Amino acid sequence: MAEANISISSALINRDALIEKINQGEYLVIAADEDVLANLPSGNWIAGTIPYFMTDEGGKADRNQIFVNTINGVASSRPPRITLYDTNSIGRISQEAPEHGFTVVILPAMSEVHASYAKNAPNFPNMYFSPIIGWISGVHLDDLGKRSAKIGFGPLNGMLLEQQAVAMHIPLPTHQLANINIVNLFAQGEGAEIKFKSTGFEVTECSVDGQTVKLADYIQQHNIDTRLPLVANYSGVMVNVSIQNVDADAGKVALYAPVFADVSYRFARPVENYIEAFNKVLPASATDKIAFSCNCILNYLYSELEGKKTHNLTGPITFGEVAYQLLNQTLVYLSLSGAK
């Protein structure tokens, strides 16, 4: 007898409904404000703090509701495995991914494990052998500097942790396949080529068309719109590095993802209308088999997505996205072949 398909359903629910799902033993990936996640019962769930969501009605901020992805069709003989990782163990995530299946990972923003994953994930053993998708947890923007991003580990009293990552490794039946896709509306602009000598989240000097300058000075002198990310072209795959802050006095630029040494970057071309551009890249007909997705908080802010829909895609709006490696200002999604 063939195994049932794995499928993922999503809903925006209240805390009482979530507790009922946890007590029923369901496998859940949860996004909500920290106050809502505190003191949840133990169970088969992972979570990340974030109060921003793309819902059936459009983008919204909500400190009380909970966005939950439910993993359906789990075989009792091969249930998902939930694992905590720290900076010493995160390099094993791709080795511990299911041989046939996928992994959902959540990492807390600005933690050491977040930095370690961002810098090193492309070189983890067995990376790209099994799909790894996920997101970076965060806080309400009003709470920046007051609260830290956290992850929730359901199996151990629903602990909330700020220096560890959590993953759910989900096996699939042999007839079903998982695929990860990235929607990145940004492409390299026509400006200068920018390179860095070292990999990191904070930069001072860089090479601009071969000349050594301070990136902060270059941004100011050329009136660069810092809502536009730096973009690297990896054999046709555009990877963004978003600007967090420019400190002209200190000559430093803080980034939401690391730049990599000796990689060629250019500032992105502007995207005039996010929804219009999104609809061209991903028409509604292409979203039927999409089981899981998340979008970036910077897209939500800069493209004013509050109340606007991205087709029928729903999910957390996060401080970064994971499609194998860390990404910024993208939408990532997981498709399951054969999903109901």
N, C-alpha and C positions, 0 to 999 in steps of 0.2 A: 504494500500500500504506500503510495507516494506521500511524502510529508506535505503538510499544509504550507501555503505561501506565508512568508512574513510580510506584514503590511504595517504602516505607521499612520495612525489617525491623530488629528490635532484638535485642540479646543481651548478656548479661554474660559476658565471656570473659577469658582470661589473656593475658599479653603476647606469648607465642609465637604464639598464634592471631591476635592483632592484627597482628603483623609480617607474617604470611603474607597477610592481607587487604590490607595496604598494598602489599606487593610484587606482588600480583596486579592492582594499579591501581584498586582499588575506591574509590568516593567515600564518605567516612566522616565522621561527626560523632561525636567521641569525648569522653568524660568519665572522668577518673581522677585519682588522687592525683599530685602533681607528680613524685614519684620514679619512678612507672611511665611517665609521659609523657616523661621525659628521654631524649634520644639515640635517639628513634625514627627510622627511615629516612624520607627524603623521599617524598612521595606526594600523592595527591589527598585530603587530609584537613584538617580543622580540629578544634581541641580546646579544652577548658577544664578547669582544675584544680578538681576536686570529688571527694571520696570517699564521697558519700552518694547512694543510688539507691533508686528504687522498682522492685523486681524482681518476677518471677512469684511469689516466696514472700512478698513484702511489703517494707516499708521496711527498709533496712540501711545500715550504715557499713562500708566495706571499702577498706582502703588498697592492696590487691593486685590486685583485679579491675578490669576496665575495662568501662564501659558504652558500647556502640557502636551507632549508627544507620547502617545501610548504605542508600545510595540505589541502588535497582535500576531497570533499564530505561533507563539513560542512553543517549541516541542519540549515536553518534560524531560526527555532524554538528553537534550542539548540546550539548556537554558543560557541566556546571556550571562556573561561574567563581568562583575563590577570590580574595578581595581583603582586604588589610590596610587599616585606617583608623586615623587619629590624630585629635586634637582639631580639626585644620585641615580634615580631609577627611571626617569622619563625617557631615556634613550632606549629602553626596552619595549616601549609601547608598540612599535611596529613589529617586533619579534613576537609579541604576545597577542597580536591581532589574530582573529580566526583565519585558518587557512582558506576557508571559503565563507565569506561574510563581510562585515564591515565594522568599524569602530566609531563611536561618538565620543568626543573628548571635550571637556570644559576646563579652561585654565583661568585663574583669577588675574585680572589686569594688574600690571605693574609689580607682580610678584617675581621672585627669583626663578620659579619654575616656568613662568611665562617667558622671561628673558632667555632662559636656557633653551626652551623649545623653539623660540623664534630664531635664535642664532644657529642652532644645530640640527633641527629636524631634517633638512634636506640630506644630511649625511648619516642619519640613524640607520642601523642595520635593517635590511629588508623593507626600508621605506619604499612606497609605491607598489609593493607586492599585494597589499590588501587595502581597500579604501579606508581612509581616515578623514572624518569630517567633524566639525564642531565649531566652538565659538569661545570668545573671551568674555568672561563675566565682568560686570561693571557696577555702577551705582547710578542713582538719579543724578543728573547734572547739578542740581542744587546741593548735593551732598559731596561734591568733589572736595577733597581735602579734609572732610569730616568723617567719612566712612571709607573702609577698604572693600574692594571686591572680594567675593567669597565663592566657594563651591560647596555643594552639599553632598554628603556621602550617606545614602540611605541605609545601608546594611548595619552601620554602627551608630544607632541612636540618632540618626539624622544629623550628624555632626556638620557644622559649618566651619570651613577651614580657609585660611587666606594665603597659605604658602604651599599648598599641594594642589595637584590636578586630579581630576577624576575621569575615568573612562568606562564606557559600557561596550564590551566586545560582543557582537551579536552574530552568531552563526546563521547561515542561510542554507536551505535545502539545495541539493546539487543542481536542480533545474532552474534555480533563480540566481540572478546576477545583480550586483550593486554597482552603480556608476556615479562618479562625482563630476559635477560641472561648475564652472565659474562664470558668472556674468559680470564682466568688467567693462564699463562704458568708457573708460579712459584709455587713451593711446598717447604715445609720446608726441609732444609738440615739436615745433620747428626750432626751438631755442637751443641754447648751448648744450654740449655734452658735459656731464658732470660725473666725476669719479672720486672715490674715497680710498684712502690708504688702509683703513681698518674697518672691521665690521662692528656696528654698534647702534644703540638707540639715541645717542647724542653725538653731534658732530661739531667741529669747529672749522678746520681747514678742509678744503677740497680742491680738486683740479677742475677748472672751467675752461673748456677748449684748450687744455694743456697748461693754463696759467694757474698758479697756486693763489687762492683767495680764501677769505672767510665766507662761508655760506651765508651767514647772517647779513654780512655787508652786501653780498650779491643780491640777496632777496630785497633788501631795502633800496639799493641803488637802481634796481630794475623794476621796482613796484610789482613784484611777483605776487599774484593772488594765492595766498597760502591755503586756500580751500582746495586748490589743485595739488594732487600728489606728485611726487617724483615717480617716474615710471621706468622700469627696466624691461627690455624686450628679451625674453628667454626663448629664442627660436620660435618666435611668433606668439608666445604666451606673455601677455602684459601683466606685470606684477607691480602693485602700487606700494609706495612708502609715504604715509601721510604725515603732514607737518603738525606737531602738537603745539609747539611754542617757539617763538623767535626772541631770544634775549640779545638785543643789539649791544647793550652795554658790556655784557660778558662775552660777546662774540660766539654764543652757542645756539644751536638749533636742536630742540628735542623732537623726537620722532615717535610715532605710534608703532612702528615696526623697524627692525634694523635695516640699515643699508649694508651691503656686502662689499668687501674690498675688491677693487679692480673691476667692478661691474659698471657698465655705462648706463647712466640715468639721464633723463630729460624731464622737465616739468610738463605736465599733461596739457593737452588741448582742452579748452572749456567744453562742458556739456550743457547746451542751452536749455533743454527740456528733458528732465530725467525720465518721466513717465513715457513720453513719446519715444525717446531713444530706447528705453527698456522694451517697449512693445515691438519695436523693429527687430531687436536682437533676439527676444524670446516671445514669439507670438503665443496667444492663448492655447492654440492647438498643441503646443510643445510641452504644456505643463501637466498633461493628464497622468503621467506615471511618476510625477515628482512626489516623494514621500516625506522629505524633510528639507527645510531651508532656513537660512538666517541672512539678515541684511545688516549693513554697517550703520552705526549711530551717526557717522559723518554724512552718509547719504541722506539719512532721515533729517539731519539739521540743514545741510547745505542745499539740498534739493527740496526742502519743505514738504516732506512726505506725510506729515500729520493729516489724517483724513483722506489720503490718497491710496489707491489700491495698486498693487503690482500683480495684476491678474488674480488668480485664486491662490497665490503663494502666501502662506502665513508662517509666522515663526518669530523668534526673538530678534530684536534689533540690538546689536551687540557692540562691544568695544574692540572687535576684531573677529575675523573669520578664519576657520581652519579648513583648508582643502589640501590635505597632506601637510603643507607648510602654512605658516601664519600669513594672512592677507589683510589688507585694509581697503576700505571704500569699494567693496565688492558685494555681490550677493552670491552665496554658494548654495548648491542644492544637490540632493541625493535622489537618484531615480532607482526604482526597483523593478526589474522586468518581472512580469507575471503578478505584480501586486494587485490586489483587488481594489 
